[in-house]
Amino acid sequence: MQRGIEAQGIPTSLITLDVEQSSLMRPPRAIHPIGFRFGHSLGKPNDKNTQMKVLQVALEELTKRQEPGNIHEVDFPSYKK
């Protein structure tokens, strides 16, 4: 789906918790929040601070020129609290 959207000229950014599986698809842009549990792609429920930080990092990926398939690992210390 991401490639189809990109083919229409709309940039996308993937937030993935499964780096191995996502790497096979070579997404145009992607981040991996380190240590996040499945079901917590943006952070824990009601943790608006971490959720906003994850979204901000994912949106910042849209401004960077990247090689498809590079998944940037990002640490969010506020998730671990």
C-alpha positions in Angstrom: 0.0 0.0 0.0 2.8 2.4 0.9 4.4 2.0 -2.6 1.0 2.8 -4.3 0.6 5.9 -2.2 4.2 7.0 -3.0 3.6 6.3 -6.7 0.9 9.0 -6.6 3.4 11.5 -5.4 2.4 11.4 -1.7 5.3 10.7 0.7 4.7 8.1 3.4 6.4 7.1 6.7 6.1 3.7 8.3 6.2 3.1 12.1 7.1 -0.5 12.5 7.6 -2.8 15.5 8.6 -5.7 13.3 11.9 -4.6 11.6 12.6 -8.0 10.1 9.3 -8.2 8.3 9.2 -4.6 7.3 12.8 -4.8 5.9 11.6 -7.3 3.4 9.2 -4.7 1.9 11.9 -2.0 1.7 9.7 0.9 2.8 10.6 4.3 1.4 10.8 5.8 4.9 10.4 4.0 8.3 11.2 4.3 12.0 11.4 1.6 14.6 10.6 2.7 18.2 13.1 0.6 20.2 11.6 -1.5 22.9 7.9 -0.8 22.1 5.6 -3.8 22.6 3.3 -5.0 19.8 0.1 -3.0 20.0 2.0 0.1 21.2 3.2 1.5 17.8 2.9 5.0 19.1 3.5 4.3 22.8 1.4 3.2 25.8 -2.3 4.0 26.1 -2.9 7.6 27.3 0.8 8.5 27.0 0.1 11.5 24.8 3.6 12.9 25.3 5.4 9.8 23.9 2.7 9.4 21.2 3.3 12.9 20.0 7.1 12.4 19.9 6.7 9.2 17.9 4.4 11.0 15.4 6.8 14.0 15.2 9.8 11.7 14.4 7.8 9.8 11.8 6.7 13.0 10.1 10.3 14.4 10.2 11.3 11.4 8.1 9.2 12.8 5.3 11.6 15.7 4.9 14.7 13.5 4.6 16.0 11.9 1.4 16.6 8.2 2.1 17.3 4.9 0.5 14.4 2.5 0.5 14.7 -0.2 3.1 16.5 1.9 5.7 14.6 1.6 9.0 15.8 4.1 11.6 15.8 2.9 15.1 14.7 5.6 17.5 14.8 5.5 21.3 12.0 7.0 23.3 13.1 7.0 27.0 9.6 8.2 28.0 8.1 4.9 26.9 10.2 3.0 29.5 8.9 4.9 32.5 
